[in-house]
Amino acid sequence: MVKLRLHQLLSKSGIFKTKKEILETIKSGKIKVGNEIIIDIDFRVNPKKKNVYYEDKVIKPKKKCYFLFYKPKRYNCQKNEKKNIYNLIEKWDLDEETKKSLFSIGRLDVDSSGLLIITNDGVLSNEILSPKSEIKKTYSVLIDRDIKKEDLEKLRKGVVIDLEDKKYKTKPCTVEIKNSKEILVTITEGKKRQIRRMFGALNYKVKELKRIFIGNLKLNDLNPKEYKEVTKDYIYENISK
């Protein structure tokens, strides 16, 4: 096992709720590596060769877990929000430390629903979220009025959206019309609220937005709030190009 930074090991343990709590714990001298108190958050350690202690208990990284989760509307993906997906994860049939170690790969905004990957594998998260990965994500979009054919072509070629304090032209994407107000859009990037902004740039209002695919991973027969455990190999097999 390669050496981990101390704060990374503590994050993977599932004991602490936030990074702030981890940093405060280290700086206050409550972590030992062997018999030595360590206050350097970037101190590197191989937990297979040296024990790391918190309150005299050995800390070890949690076993990696992988879940497909149907995020319902009205739930936030951020832990610091009152009504968030972690309130739902708390009810999963897992031990407490495992539940605390989980996070979502990417986010869906509070008014959107659909597929999320939930894991405690930071390497997988970095690979999926990397702009170089270009993993396809498909959304079902319900808009407020019939879409024009010329606007479908504009979406396919890329539209200019407002992104923070600058203009950004989206990459070409795949657009399939289910009916005049329901569109399937597949993108290979993930700018903040991108789908809503793409339709907003063409003066449409998105009434419903649901992510139905990440690569070839799909919601299948999951209902809102439901989850399904899968393997790491299954994830990789279904997100590879």
Secondary structure, 3 states (H helix, E strand, C coil): CCCEEHHHHHHHHCCCCCHHHHHHHHHCCCEEECCEECCCCCCEECCCCCCEEECCEEECCCCCCEEEEEECCCCECCCCCCCEHHHHHCCCCCCHHHHHHCEEECCCCCCCEEEEEEECCHHHHHHHHCCCCCCCEEEEEEECCCCCHHHHHHHHHCCEEEECCEEEECCCCEEEEEECCEEEEEECCCCCCHHHHHHHCCCCCEEEEEEEEECCEECCCCCCCCEEECCHHHHHHHHCC
